[in-house]
Amino acid sequence: MRKSIYGLGRNWPIEWREAEQSLLQADRRLNVSASRAASEDRRSAPYPQGPIPLSVATLQTLKSWGGE
């Protein structure tokens, strides 16, 4: 779609619906952890694992970088 939308690069030779089943299977095998809200894809199934909560140490590091 990149070529169709932006005029750059090349479009994928397959459609999303053809690739999605393989991608979902890979996610299951790898036990992928992610938040669907953070994703902008058109998944028909949720990720196998929900998002991993940030540790206190990670939150402190992010705060020291200026995050909230």
C-alpha positions, 0 to 999 in steps of 0.5 A: 500500500505504500506505493498506492498511498504515498507513491514511494516504494512498492506495494506488498504482493499479498493482501493483509487478509492473506498474511494475517493468519501466518502473522497470528500463528507466529505471535502465538508461537512466540507468545507475543506480549503487547497492548492492542491499543498501542497497535495500529494494525487490523488484527482479527485476534488479540495478542497471546499475552497482554502488555507487560507492566513496567517495573518501578525501576523502569518508571523511575528511569523514565521519570528521570528522562523527563517523562511523567 
